[in-house]
Amino acid sequence: MLTVTVDGVPLRYRDVGQGLPVLLLHAFPLHGAAFDAQVAALSGRYRFIVPDQRGFGQSGLGAGPSEMSLLARDALALLDALKIDTAVVGGVSMGGYVAMALLREDAGRVRGLVLADTQASADDEAGRARREASAVEALDTGIEPLVQTLLPRLVAAGPDSSVGQQVAPLMRAASPAAVAAAQRGMALRHDSKDVLARYAGPALVVVGEQDAVTPLDRATQLAGLIPGAQLEVIPGAGHLANQEQPERFNAVLDRFLGALSR
């Protein structure tokens, strides 16, 4: 992996393939390896930039909450370091929050937008309280309680399935401090309906048919905010559609990116 340093924090990333640049932002509490199936299948046609967002994988954390605007600025700094003016920006779950924050920071850098298993709304008071409780629990007892609680909600096939067994070690690789910082950062995120309504570029919204975290109605609302957005439902997938049904997800992504490449 390669490293770029942003405000003294080392951030690790992969830069694989050639063609249209595609920045992929992973879900909480995973890391960039969550996109291995997309990189393996499609890097012959597209250039994938896949960071470990701060605190996750091999990236440093820094101080304070990992606010979505901060993670967006990390991603923009990475594009700057690679001398990439515009890229397709895609994110899954928390990565979608970061993609929307990046759109708010600098919409001119976004060649196309891919939002998978995510939502435009900010947390309500109860949601923020749950995130704070999760942050405190992670710092007090480690991340295993989070794995046990969250993994069954992420994967429709269940934690004992092959994909569940792939996702679990990605979750367990996260440090308690990174989990707490990300939970607190997500609790502080802005509602993104306004910035999506102003976005005039190509957009793809993807949702797992069995997503229990951000279900179809939220994806439909999100897609309805963006003029001309495509909405794709992935059968047999939960909240991590790109990992649970990679062939179906890759086909949808390939069609979208291929149209932009032409």
Beta strands, then each sheet from edge to edge (+ up, - down):
strand 1: 2-6
strand 2: 9-17
strand 3: 20-25
strand 4: 46-51
strand 5: 87-92
strand 6: 110-116
strand 7: 203-208
strand 8: 230-234
sheet 1: 1+ 2- 4+ 3+ 5+ 6+ 7+ 8+
end
